[in-house]
Every structure is written in C-alpha cells, then in structure tokens.
Amino acid sequence: MYEREKAVLLASSASMISNNVCRLSMNGKMYAGVVHRGELNVVCPSAPDTEPRRVVAHIGSSSSIVATIMQASWVQVHDRALLVLATNAGALIYEWDGSVLLCAHLLPQPSPDAHASFCRGIAALYTGFICVGVHTGEIVVLSVEETPNGVIEEAERVRWHSRPITALASYGKVLVSGDDAGNITICEDKEPGLSRLTSIDSYGSPVTCLATWSGMVIAGYLSGHIRLHQLQDGKIMAEVCAHVRSITAVDVAQETGYMLSASEDTYVRVWELSNDPIKLIEHKYCSSEENAAVCGAAFSDAEGSGYVTAAYDRREIFCYAM
C-alpha cells in the first residue's frame, strides 16, 4: 500500500516523546516538525536538500534559557497557521515558520517540592481558541483575535481532570482531553466558555494520543490499545489491540477515513475507519522501522496518500507514499 520514498536529514535527533511528528501544508508544500529537547527541527520533504530550520524554545529575553519541548503542533485559527510549542515552562505561540514569537503563556514558578511542571496536549477550535493542557489537569484556553496580527491572550482555564493532561484533540468547536490516568473528557465551546458534555472513565492505562473523525473519538493508550468512542456521548464503539507497546501517534486522513497509528514496537499501521457499525475499523497496512522506537508519525495530506515517521535518536524522518 505504501513504499518508502526517501529519508530527510534532521538537524538533530528525535526525542522520545509521544506525538513527535507534526505536519503542515503551506503554499503547496508539506512541512514536518520533530522535537529534540528544546528545539523543533522543521524540514520540507518536498525540498529535501534545503537546510533544516530550528525553532528554539527560548524563554524571556535571555537566549541562554531554553525550555524543554513536550509537544509541537501547527494549528489553524481564523484561516491562519500558527506554531504552538508546549514546554515545561509554558506555551509558546509563533508564526507558522517559527520566525516570530507572538505569545509566551508561561506557567507559574513550580514549588521546590513539585515533581514536574509542564504543558502537553495542543488543539484549536474553529471558534478562534487555542487549547493547551497542563500538568495540573487544567486546560488553558487562549483566544486569538480575528485580524492579521490578532492579539493572543488567555480567555479561561477549566479543570475536569485530577491528573496531568497528556493529549488534546478537537472536532469543530468540541474539545477532547485525555490524562495520564486514562480518563477522557469531551466538552464544547458554548457561551460564555467551555462546557463539559461527557466523560469516559479510565480502563487502567494512560491516554497517549487522541484524534477525531466523523463524530468519533480515537484514543491511543500506553497499553497499545486503540479505542473508538462516540463523540456525542462517549459510548465505546470498538476496541483494538493494535500494538504490543505504547502508542506514540494517531492521525486521521479526514477526507478518506484512513487512520494511522505508530508505536514504540517499531510498527506503523494504517486502518480504515467507517460509519458502518458492522465494520467500524479495518486493518489495511503495516510497516516496521527495524530496531527503532517510533515516536511520531503523520499523514502527508488529508487524503492519506503518504506519511512521514520519526524514531527515537534518529537524525532523519522517513517519507512513505502510495
């Protein structure tokens, strides 16, 4: 179904964090980003000979203070592409190419006895909000003005989780959040703010990845399972023992219903989703990156005609095409 097309060199190797590939289509080109500690490597697979770009998570005016990036993602807000870095110091929002820092929403200084302080989980609602998860279980909602240089500022904070947020996904104005206890919350943007619709209880494994498609919530877990839930009420629709180790990426080609899952077990698998209750999910393809813990993968376009993947401690991304 897919064949390896090429490998594109990164400026530095990939960190071992889930969701460690982000993708953006801009001006007819596809860009991919991979995190290494405090920097995001941005490459253009359609022009592999160009120099990789580094976006460094500098904190404050001092270039010597660099935060550790927990997740990176491009989001679309008011038809505007923005780059969001979720770090151990807070959320940093840039122009799409990382050239200009537009907003630094920093976390309070952690207490000396705190185990950790970080942001993780990034999603955007079409109503003009960027949502970022926090280790406290809170979700920070940032509003973006609908102007070319719109101001970005905090609109609200909500807390429906008692454990650190691990993943966020959105579907229109609906936000889905998961935590490291395995609980999932579904909420909707209603005036004057987010309102919880339903919750999905943990089955004993942390949520590592979330995605949405056609009224479904797709959740990947540390246990290697994938679960499909109804977006409206959270009822489970299907469960798949997809991988033998932690799932590190879930992505959906919105126009075709192809779903990609990647795992530390070296495998990338492609599934086909359907609204047919008899055949909700069907396995279509798998490929192994030999001797590599895959830490991120994403489709190259909305049709799922190809995908890119990254592996821990590798200085390249691999590009596959039909």
C-alpha positions as a printed Julia matrix, in Angstrom:
322×3 Matrix{Float64}:
   0.0    0.0    0.0
   2.85   2.37   0.88
   6.51   2.3   -0.17
   9.41   4.2    1.37
  10.15   7.16  -0.86
  13.07   8.88   0.85
  14.72   9.86   4.1
  15.17  13.53   5.01
  18.0   14.58   7.3
  17.19  16.45  10.52
  19.4   18.97  12.27
  19.28  16.83  15.43
  17.82  13.52  16.56
  14.24  12.92  17.71
  13.37  12.94  21.41
  11.44  10.01  22.93
   8.09  11.74  23.39
   4.7   10.8   22.02
   3.27  12.72  19.06
   6.77  13.72  17.95
   5.87  14.5   14.34
   3.75  17.49  13.36
   2.77  18.35   9.8
   1.69  21.47   7.92
   0.64  22.06   4.31
   1.53  25.6    3.24
   1.82  27.18  -0.23
   1.67  23.8   -1.95
   4.42  22.3    0.21
   4.38  19.93   3.16
   6.47  20.72   6.23
   7.26  18.32   9.06
   8.49  19.12  12.56
  10.35  16.86  15.01
  11.33  17.8   18.58
  14.82  17.4   20.02
  14.92  18.59  23.64
  14.5   22.38  23.45
  14.25  22.79  19.69
  11.92  21.89  16.86
  13.53  20.68  13.63
  11.44  21.81  10.65
  12.08  20.23   7.25
  10.35  20.31   3.88
  10.26  16.75   2.45
   9.3   18.12  -0.98
  12.64  20.02  -0.98
  14.91  17.66   0.99
  18.12  19.46   0.02
  17.14  22.67   1.81
  18.71  23.35   5.18
  16.55  22.21   8.15
  15.17  25.07  10.22
  15.48  25.11  14.01
  12.92  26.77  16.26
  14.44  27.07  19.72
  12.15  27.43  22.75
  13.84  30.48  24.29
  12.23  31.77  27.47
  12.26  35.51  28.17
  14.75  37.96  26.73
  17.74  35.77  27.62
  18.77  33.43  24.8
  20.55  31.2   27.36
  17.3   29.92  28.92
  15.78  27.19  26.76
  12.7   25.22  27.78
  12.23  21.5   27.12
   9.57  20.94  24.46
   6.95  18.33  25.38
   4.94  18.62  22.13
   4.82  20.76  19.0
   1.89  21.28  16.65
   0.71  23.57  13.89
  -2.87  24.77  14.32
  -5.29  26.66  12.08
  -7.12  29.6   13.7
  -9.21  32.02  11.61
  -7.56  30.62   8.44
  -4.18  31.46   9.93
  -1.49  28.85  10.6
   0.32  29.15  13.93
   3.05  27.04  15.51
   2.48  26.06  19.16
   5.18  24.63  21.42
   4.05  23.06  24.7
   7.05  23.15  27.04
   7.99  22.61  30.67
   7.82  26.4   31.11
   4.52  27.1   29.35
   3.0   27.5   25.89
   4.88  29.4   23.17
   2.99  30.52  20.04
   4.82  31.56  16.87
   4.15  32.49  13.27
   3.89  29.27  11.27
   7.59  29.22  10.36
   8.79  29.96  13.89
  10.29  33.29  12.84
   8.33  35.47  15.29
   7.22  34.67  18.84
   3.69  36.01  19.15
   2.77  34.91  22.68
   4.5   33.28  25.63
   1.97  32.0   28.15
   4.25  30.85  30.96
   3.36  28.64  33.91
   3.83  29.86  37.49
   7.18  29.01  39.02
   6.84  25.48  40.47
   7.32  24.93  44.2
  10.57  23.25  45.33
   8.74  20.0   46.18
   6.85  19.81  42.85
   7.51  16.62  40.87
   7.11  18.28  37.48
   5.7   21.31  35.69
   4.79  21.21  32.0
   2.28  21.74  29.23
   1.25  18.89  26.93
  -1.63  18.49  24.52
  -2.43  21.07  21.82
  -5.67  21.65  19.88
  -7.53  24.52  18.19
 -11.27  25.17  18.0
 -12.73  26.78  14.88
 -14.3   29.42  17.12
 -10.85  31.01  17.47
  -9.32  29.37  20.53
  -6.06  27.5   21.11
  -6.21  24.97  23.94
  -3.16  23.65  25.81
  -3.08  21.01  28.55
  -1.22  21.49  31.85
   0.3   19.08  34.39
  -2.24  20.23  36.99
  -5.1   18.77  34.94
  -6.13  22.23  33.76
  -6.72  23.25  30.16
  -5.64  26.79  29.27
  -7.83  28.38  26.59
  -6.19  31.18  24.59
  -8.27  33.45  22.35
  -6.91  34.71  19.02
  -8.38  37.9   17.58
  -9.72  37.6   14.02
  -7.27  40.08  12.5
  -3.99  39.58  10.58
  -2.0   40.44  13.71
  -4.62  39.4   16.24
  -3.8   39.6   19.93
  -3.45  36.25  21.72
  -4.49  36.19  25.37
  -5.9   33.84  27.99
  -9.68  33.52  27.83
 -10.26  30.95  30.56
  -8.97  27.92  32.42
 -11.0   24.8   33.03
 -10.19  21.76  35.13
 -12.02  18.47  34.69
  -9.0   16.23  35.27
  -7.2   15.43  38.5
  -4.13  14.1   36.7
  -1.77  15.69  34.12
  -3.19  16.23  30.63
  -1.44  14.05  28.04
  -3.35  14.74  24.81
  -5.94  17.04  23.25
  -7.94  16.84  20.01
 -10.72  18.93  18.51
 -13.71  18.5   16.2
 -15.19  21.84  15.19
 -15.97  23.51  18.5
 -15.75  20.28  20.52
 -12.6   19.6   22.56
 -11.46  16.15  23.72
  -8.89  15.81  26.5
  -7.11  12.8   28.0
  -4.9   12.36  31.06
  -2.23  10.02  32.4
  -4.79   8.11  34.45
  -6.65   7.18  31.26
  -9.69   9.42  31.73
 -11.17  11.33  28.78
 -13.41  14.41  28.87
 -15.46  15.78  25.97
 -16.52  19.44  26.12
 -17.93  22.06  23.77
 -17.34  25.76  23.31
 -20.59  27.38  24.39
 -21.06  30.96  25.54
 -19.56  32.07  27.84
 -16.92  29.25  27.71
 -16.23  25.53  27.57
 -18.99  23.28  28.87
 -18.48  19.59  29.65
 -20.62  17.19  27.61
 -19.5   13.82  28.96
 -16.61  11.86  30.44
 -15.1    8.48  29.59
 -13.71   6.55  32.56
 -10.26   5.0   32.52
  -9.81   1.32  31.88
  -6.41   1.3   33.59
  -3.92   2.7   31.06
  -2.82   6.3   30.37
  -4.04   8.06  27.24
  -1.1    8.9   24.95
  -2.81  10.12  21.76
  -6.18  11.47  20.64
  -7.8   12.16  17.27
 -11.3   12.74  15.91
 -13.13  11.82  12.72
 -16.79  11.91  11.62
 -18.28  12.02  15.09
 -15.75   9.58  16.56
 -13.07   9.94  19.22
 -10.0    7.79  18.56
  -7.85   7.23  21.65
  -4.43   5.55  21.78
  -3.1    4.16  25.05
   0.15   3.26  26.77
  -1.04  -0.36  26.7
  -1.03  -0.42  22.88
  -4.83  -0.4   22.6
  -6.93   1.85  20.37
 -10.5    2.65  21.38
 -13.22   4.29  19.32
 -15.91   6.28  21.14
 -18.92   8.27  20.05
 -18.15  11.96  20.24
 -21.66  12.87  21.37
 -22.0   10.66  24.43
 -18.64   8.88  24.83
 -20.05   5.38  24.35
 -17.47   2.85  23.23
 -17.83   1.64  19.66
 -14.78  -0.6   19.17
 -11.52  -1.65  20.8
  -8.41  -2.94  19.02
  -5.23  -4.49  20.42
  -3.23  -2.53  17.87
   0.34  -2.64  19.19
   2.4   -4.51  21.79
   3.94  -1.34  23.25
   2.86   2.24  23.87
   1.1    4.05  21.04
   3.05   7.2   20.2
   0.93   8.67  17.39
  -2.59   8.58  15.98
  -3.53  10.57  12.88
  -6.58  10.53  10.62
  -6.79  11.47   6.93
 -10.04  13.43   7.2
 -11.11  13.04   3.56
 -10.69   9.26   3.3
 -11.05   7.94   6.86
  -7.63   6.3    6.85
  -6.18   6.19  10.36
  -2.5    5.86  11.17
  -1.1    4.5   14.43
   2.55   4.33  15.46
   4.2    2.68  18.44
   7.41   2.03  20.31
   7.1   -1.54  19.0
   8.66  -0.27  15.69
   5.4   -0.57  13.72
   3.33   1.97  11.82
  -0.13   0.65  10.95
  -2.84   2.09   8.71
  -6.5    1.35   9.32
  -9.67   2.31   7.51
 -12.48   3.83   9.57
 -16.13   3.62   8.6
 -19.52   4.72   9.91
 -20.8    1.2    9.17
 -21.44  -0.33  12.64
 -20.54  -3.79  11.3
 -17.07  -2.7   10.08
 -16.03   0.36  12.05
 -12.3   -0.25  11.68
 -10.31  -2.47   9.31
  -6.56  -3.07   9.21
  -5.06  -2.2    5.8
  -1.26  -1.95   6.09
   1.74  -2.18   8.42
   5.46  -1.47   8.21
   8.27  -1.84  10.72
  11.17   0.57  11.21
  13.76  -2.05  12.14
  15.45  -1.56  15.53
  13.71   1.78  16.03
  11.26   3.05  18.63
   8.83   5.09  16.53
   7.97   8.27  18.44
   5.78  10.06  15.91
   4.04   9.78  12.55
   1.58  11.8   10.49
  -0.13  11.59   7.13
   1.33  13.88   4.49
  -2.1   15.15   3.36
  -5.83  14.95   4.08
  -6.24  12.01   1.66
  -3.65   9.81   3.39
  -1.65   9.39   0.18
   1.57   9.16   2.19
   3.01   9.54   5.66
   6.16  10.59   7.49
   7.59   8.99  10.6
  10.35   9.66  13.14
  12.16   7.33  15.53
  13.94   7.94  18.82
  17.57   9.05  18.49
  17.43   9.02  14.68
  18.52  12.11  12.73
  16.13  11.61   9.85
  12.48  11.29   9.04
  11.24   8.63   6.66
   8.73   9.5    3.95
   6.33   6.93   2.51
   3.97   7.26  -0.45
   1.4    5.14  -2.24
